[in-house]
């Protein structure tokens, strides 16, 4: 892994910006299905309540994983 030196405030700004973008994508998926909770959406997609939601559910899971990873990085700066 390559390491680079980066000012802490710049790193925080970059990560915060990326988190904001991920949140926007998450909100767009939830709005498409008229849901306010990712947990509820994923459960409804899993149980078949929402037909044809598989692609959005997979994308949402990945977005949530990315969001969590970045949040951890931000917290550990």
N, C-alpha and C positions, 0 to 999 in steps of 0.2 A: 504494500500500500504506500502510495506517495503521500508525503506530508508537506504542508505549506503553512507558513506563518500567516495569520490573519488577525486583524484587530478584533477584539471581542465584540465591540459595539457593531462593527460591520457584519460579523457572523450572526449576531442576534437579529439585525435588520434583515439579512438574507433569509434566515430561517423563518422569521415572523412573516415575511412576505410570502414565502412558499406555503406556510400554514394557512394563510389567508386565501390563497388560490385553491388549495385542497379543500378548504371549508366551502368555498363557492361551488366547486364541483360536486361535493357531497350534497349541498343544499339543492342544487339543480336536479339531481337524481331523485331526492325525496319529494321535491315539488312536482316532478313529472308524475309521481304516483300518489300525490296528495297525502303524503306522510310527513310527520314532524320528528319521528324517531327512527334512526337507522336500525335499531334493534327490532322494532315492530316490522319495518319493511323487510328486513332479512328473514324474519320468521314467516311472514306471509308469502314471501317468494319461495322459501324452502318448502312450505306445506302446500303450495300450489294455489293458494288463494289468488295470487297475482299470476295469471298466465303470461307467458312470454317475458317474464322479469329476470330470467336467468343472466342475461348479459349485464344488466344493470346491477344485479346482486353481486356478481363477480367483480365488476368494476368498483362497486361501493366497498366491498371487503378490502380490495387492494388500496383504495384511497384511505380507508380507516387505518390500515397497517402502516402506510406511509406517514400518515398524520401522527400516529402514536410514536413511531420511531423518531420523527423530527421533534416532537414534544419532549421526548427523553433527552435528545441531544441538547436542546435548548435549556432544559433544566440542569444539565450537567456542565454547562459552560462556566 
